[in-house]
Amino acid sequence: MAKKSTQKKKVKDLSTNIEFSDGKDHLREESKEAQSLESILGIQEKNPFGVTEASEFESIVNNMQLSELQALAVKAEVFPSGTKLTLKNKLIKAFSQYAAGSSKKIQVTKPIVDPNSKKGQDLMNLLKEQM
Protein backbone atom coordinates (compact mmCIF):
# COMPACT_ATOMS: atom_id res chain seq x y z
CA MET A 1 0.00 0.00 0.00
CA ALA A 2 1.35 3.41 -0.97
CA LYS A 3 1.86 6.06 1.61
CA LYS A 4 -0.26 9.12 1.44
CA SER A 5 1.86 12.16 0.81
CA THR A 6 1.11 15.26 2.81
CA GLN A 7 1.94 18.73 1.70
CA LYS A 8 1.81 21.88 3.71
CA LYS A 9 -0.62 24.44 2.39
CA LYS A 10 0.58 27.94 1.91
CA VAL A 11 -1.38 30.57 3.80
CA LYS A 12 -1.80 33.87 2.01
CA ASP A 13 -1.23 37.05 3.96
CA LEU A 14 -4.54 38.87 3.57
CA SER A 15 -3.73 41.74 5.90
CA THR A 16 -1.92 43.77 3.25
CA ASN A 17 -4.73 44.13 0.72
CA ILE A 18 -8.09 44.08 2.47
CA GLU A 19 -11.12 45.57 0.82
CA PHE A 20 -14.34 45.93 2.72
CA SER A 21 -17.78 47.29 2.18
CA ASP A 22 -19.33 49.47 4.83
CA GLY A 23 -21.62 51.60 2.67
CA LYS A 24 -19.28 54.58 2.58
CA ASP A 25 -17.51 55.98 -0.43
CA HIS A 26 -14.01 56.35 1.00
CA LEU A 27 -12.57 57.80 -2.20
CA ARG A 28 -15.10 60.63 -2.13
CA GLU A 29 -14.32 61.35 1.53
CA GLU A 30 -10.60 61.42 0.79
CA SER A 31 -11.13 63.79 -2.14
CA LYS A 32 -13.19 66.11 0.09
CA GLU A 33 -10.32 66.19 2.57
CA ALA A 34 -7.89 67.00 -0.25
CA GLN A 35 -10.14 69.78 -1.55
CA SER A 36 -10.46 71.32 1.90
CA LEU A 37 -6.68 71.16 2.28
CA GLU A 38 -6.25 72.93 -1.06
CA SER A 39 -8.67 75.64 0.01
CA ILE A 40 -6.80 76.11 3.30
CA LEU A 41 -3.49 76.38 1.50
CA GLY A 42 -4.98 78.80 -1.01
CA ILE A 43 -4.20 76.76 -4.10
CA GLN A 44 -6.04 78.39 -6.97
CA GLU A 45 -6.84 76.96 -10.38
CA LYS A 46 -3.89 77.56 -12.66
CA ASN A 47 -4.23 78.99 -16.13
CA PRO A 48 -3.38 76.05 -18.43
CA PHE A 49 -2.46 78.43 -21.26
CA GLY A 50 0.16 80.34 -19.28
CA VAL A 51 -0.84 83.81 -20.51
CA THR A 52 -3.80 86.14 -20.05
CA GLU A 53 -3.72 88.23 -23.25
CA ALA A 54 -5.23 86.84 -26.46
CA SER A 55 -2.69 88.50 -28.76
CA GLU A 56 0.21 87.13 -26.72
CA PHE A 57 -1.31 83.64 -26.80
CA GLU A 58 -1.78 83.76 -30.57
CA SER A 59 1.85 84.75 -31.13
CA ILE A 60 3.00 81.89 -28.88
CA VAL A 61 0.78 79.39 -30.69
CA ASN A 62 1.99 80.57 -34.11
CA ASN A 63 5.60 79.80 -33.15
CA MET A 64 4.92 76.26 -31.82
CA GLN A 65 5.56 72.95 -33.53
CA LEU A 66 2.80 70.33 -33.83
CA SER A 67 4.11 68.26 -30.90
CA GLU A 68 4.21 71.38 -28.68
CA LEU A 69 0.67 72.25 -29.74
CA GLN A 70 -0.47 68.74 -28.86
CA ALA A 71 1.17 68.94 -25.43
CA LEU A 72 -0.50 72.30 -24.77
CA ALA A 73 -3.84 70.89 -25.93
CA VAL A 74 -3.57 68.00 -23.47
CA LYS A 75 -2.67 70.41 -20.67
CA ALA A 76 -5.63 72.65 -21.58
CA GLU A 77 -7.98 69.64 -21.83
CA VAL A 78 -8.52 70.03 -25.58
CA PHE A 79 -8.52 66.89 -27.72
CA PRO A 80 -5.16 67.03 -29.57
CA SER A 81 -6.22 65.83 -33.00
CA GLY A 82 -6.04 67.24 -36.50
CA THR A 83 -3.50 69.20 -38.46
CA LYS A 84 -1.38 72.00 -37.12
CA LEU A 85 -3.83 74.64 -38.36
CA THR A 86 -6.93 72.96 -36.89
CA LEU A 87 -5.16 72.42 -33.57
CA LYS A 88 -4.17 76.11 -33.47
CA ASN A 89 -7.78 77.09 -34.10
CA LYS A 90 -9.01 74.71 -31.38
CA LEU A 91 -6.53 76.15 -28.88
CA ILE A 92 -7.39 79.76 -29.74
CA LYS A 93 -11.10 78.97 -29.36
CA ALA A 94 -10.49 77.22 -26.02
CA PHE A 95 -8.41 80.18 -24.83
CA SER A 96 -11.15 82.65 -25.72
CA GLN A 97 -13.72 80.52 -23.87
CA TYR A 98 -11.42 80.27 -20.85
CA ALA A 99 -10.78 84.02 -20.87
CA ALA A 100 -14.50 84.78 -21.20
CA GLY A 101 -15.30 82.45 -18.30
CA SER A 102 -12.77 84.05 -15.98
CA SER A 103 -14.12 87.55 -16.54
CA LYS A 104 -17.76 86.84 -15.76
CA LYS A 105 -19.33 89.30 -13.38
CA ILE A 106 -21.59 88.38 -10.53
CA GLN A 107 -24.98 90.04 -10.66
CA VAL A 108 -26.51 91.20 -7.40
CA THR A 109 -30.24 91.76 -7.37
CA LYS A 110 -32.24 93.74 -4.88
CA PRO A 111 -35.58 92.54 -3.58
CA ILE A 112 -38.67 94.17 -5.09
CA VAL A 113 -40.08 94.99 -1.67
CA ASP A 114 -38.05 95.73 1.44
CA PRO A 115 -38.93 92.91 3.88
CA ASN A 116 -38.62 95.28 6.85
CA SER A 117 -41.14 97.83 5.54
CA LYS A 118 -44.89 97.82 6.21
CA LYS A 119 -45.66 96.63 2.66
CA GLY A 120 -43.07 93.88 3.01
CA GLN A 121 -44.62 92.67 6.27
CA ASP A 122 -48.09 92.66 4.68
CA LEU A 123 -46.77 90.67 1.73
CA MET A 124 -45.10 88.11 4.04
CA ASN A 125 -48.35 87.71 6.02
CA LEU A 126 -50.29 87.22 2.79
CA LEU A 127 -47.86 84.54 1.62
CA LYS A 128 -48.01 82.74 4.97
CA GLU A 129 -51.80 82.64 4.80
CA GLN A 130 -51.71 80.96 1.38
CA MET A 131 -49.45 78.17 2.63
C-alpha positions in Angstrom: 0.0 0.0 0.0 1.4 3.4 -1.0 1.9 6.1 1.6 -0.3 9.1 1.4 1.9 12.2 0.8 1.1 15.3 2.8 1.9 18.7 1.7 1.8 21.9 3.7 -0.6 24.4 2.4 0.6 27.9 1.9 -1.4 30.6 3.8 -1.8 33.9 2.0 -1.2 37.1 4.0 -4.5 38.9 3.6 -3.7 41.7 5.9 -1.9 43.8 3.2 -4.7 44.1 0.7 -8.1 44.1 2.5 -11.1 45.6 0.8 -14.3 45.9 2.7 -17.8 47.3 2.2 -19.3 49.5 4.8 -21.6 51.6 2.7 -19.3 54.6 2.6 -17.5 56.0 -0.4 -14.0 56.4 1.0 -12.6 57.8 -2.2 -15.1 60.6 -2.1 -14.3 61.3 1.5 -10.6 61.4 0.8 -11.1 63.8 -2.1 -13.2 66.1 0.1 -10.3 66.2 2.6 -7.9 67.0 -0.2 -10.1 69.8 -1.5 -10.5 71.3 1.9 -6.7 71.2 2.3 -6.2 72.9 -1.1 -8.7 75.6 0.0 -6.8 76.1 3.3 -3.5 76.4 1.5 -5.0 78.8 -1.0 -4.2 76.8 -4.1 -6.0 78.4 -7.0 -6.8 77.0 -10.4 -3.9 77.6 -12.7 -4.2 79.0 -16.1 -3.4 76.0 -18.4 -2.5 78.4 -21.3 0.2 80.3 -19.3 -0.8 83.8 -20.5 -3.8 86.1 -20.1 -3.7 88.2 -23.3 -5.2 86.8 -26.5 -2.7 88.5 -28.8 0.2 87.1 -26.7 -1.3 83.6 -26.8 -1.8 83.8 -30.6 1.8 84.8 -31.1 3.0 81.9 -28.9 0.8 79.4 -30.7 2.0 80.6 -34.1 5.6 79.8 -33.2 4.9 76.3 -31.8 5.6 73.0 -33.5 2.8 70.3 -33.8 4.1 68.3 -30.9 4.2 71.4 -28.7 0.7 72.3 -29.7 -0.5 68.7 -28.9 1.2 68.9 -25.4 -0.5 72.3 -24.8 -3.8 70.9 -25.9 -3.6 68.0 -23.5 -2.7 70.4 -20.7 -5.6 72.6 -21.6 -8.0 69.6 -21.8 -8.5 70.0 -25.6 -8.5 66.9 -27.7 -5.2 67.0 -29.6 -6.2 65.8 -33.0 -6.0 67.2 -36.5 -3.5 69.2 -38.5 -1.4 72.0 -37.1 -3.8 74.6 -38.4 -6.9 73.0 -36.9 -5.2 72.4 -33.6 -4.2 76.1 -33.5 -7.8 77.1 -34.1 -9.0 74.7 -31.4 -6.5 76.2 -28.9 -7.4 79.8 -29.7 -11.1 79.0 -29.4 -10.5 77.2 -26.0 -8.4 80.2 -24.8 -11.1 82.7 -25.7 -13.7 80.5 -23.9 -11.4 80.3 -20.9 -10.8 84.0 -20.9 -14.5 84.8 -21.2 -15.3 82.4 -18.3 -12.8 84.0 -16.0 -14.1 87.6 -16.5 -17.8 86.8 -15.8 -19.3 89.3 -13.4 -21.6 88.4 -10.5 -25.0 90.0 -10.7 -26.5 91.2 -7.4 -30.2 91.8 -7.4 -32.2 93.7 -4.9 -35.6 92.5 -3.6 -38.7 94.2 -5.1 -40.1 95.0 -1.7 -38.1 95.7 1.4 -38.9 92.9 3.9 -38.6 95.3 6.9 -41.1 97.8 5.5 -44.9 97.8 6.2 -45.7 96.6 2.7 -43.1 93.9 3.0 -44.6 92.7 6.3 -48.1 92.7 4.7 -46.8 90.7 1.7 -45.1 88.1 4.0 -48.3 87.7 6.0 -50.3 87.2 2.8 -47.9 84.5 1.6 -48.0 82.7 5.0 -51.8 82.6 4.8 -51.7 81.0 1.4 -49.5 78.2 2.6 
